[in-house]
Amino acid sequence: MAIELDQYKRIRRLYNEGHSVRHIARILSCSRKSVKKYCQGEIPHDAVGAPPSKVDPPLRQALEKELLILIDENKTLPRKQRRTAKTMWQELTKKGFVVGESTIRRHVRLLAQKYPEAFVPLYFEPGEAMQVDWGDAKAWMDGVNTSVSIFVTILPYSYALYASVFPDKTNPSFFTGHVKSFEFFGGVPRRCIYDNLRSAVAKSSGTTAVKQEEFKKLEAHYSFDSDFCNAAAGWDYPDDLVIPKFSIVI
């Protein structure tokens, strides 16, 4: 029996973080057989159109209420004392909330988009995020001035950068660029940040972005989350990538 795509991604992430099959099965309330089947990614997820898992509404409302209080207090604090998503998570766990840091980070990002006047300092842990974008360039190939596409990724924690040159921006190039980036950086970040690239987004933008089905499979297999900035709002994109126009001679 096929499992939901979100469940597949959770299994892959927990396994990559070092959790045992038994532990994953217990915390996700699924069979060890399913965990063992999907944990190493050797068998791709085979569910088509599976409904996404639901978030507990009372918990979400309670978290939003507490986070809005903390975000509002940020406005009156000196810049160096303002809370980051990480320190907010630490405070909430002390108040008794049993929730992961990644969940708090996701809620903070959503609230920051919902309430633009709120100020939360950007803070990235090592390996937390990778920014992704396309660039364009001209390359001399066999004596012909040819247009090429450059797949660029950057880690905002260290500003380490990787780029691959492709003949186009099609899905195969887009997905291969991800794989090569993961290999170059030696791992997969917890989330990737996009400027609503058509290879990833089918329609809409920002928090209402609808992901491409093939992209959702890549995301689940490599167990990373995705963030999309709002259309025509470059300020919404953390540490925007600025990709210069340049020429490459091959």
Buried (B, 14 or more C-beta within 10 A) or exposed (E): EEBBBBBBBBBBBBBBEEBEBEEBBEEBEBEBEBBBBBBEBEEEBEBEEBEEEEEEEEEEEBBBEBBBEBBEEBEEEEEEEBBBBBBBBEBBBEEEBEBEBBBBBBBBBBBBBEEEEBBBEEBBBEBBBBBBBBBEBBBEEEEEEBEBBBBBBBBBBEEEEBBBBBEEBEBEBBBBBBEBBBEEBEEBBBBBBBBBBEBBBEEEBBEEBEBBEBBBBBBBBBBBBBBBBBEEEEEBBBEBBEBEEEEEEE
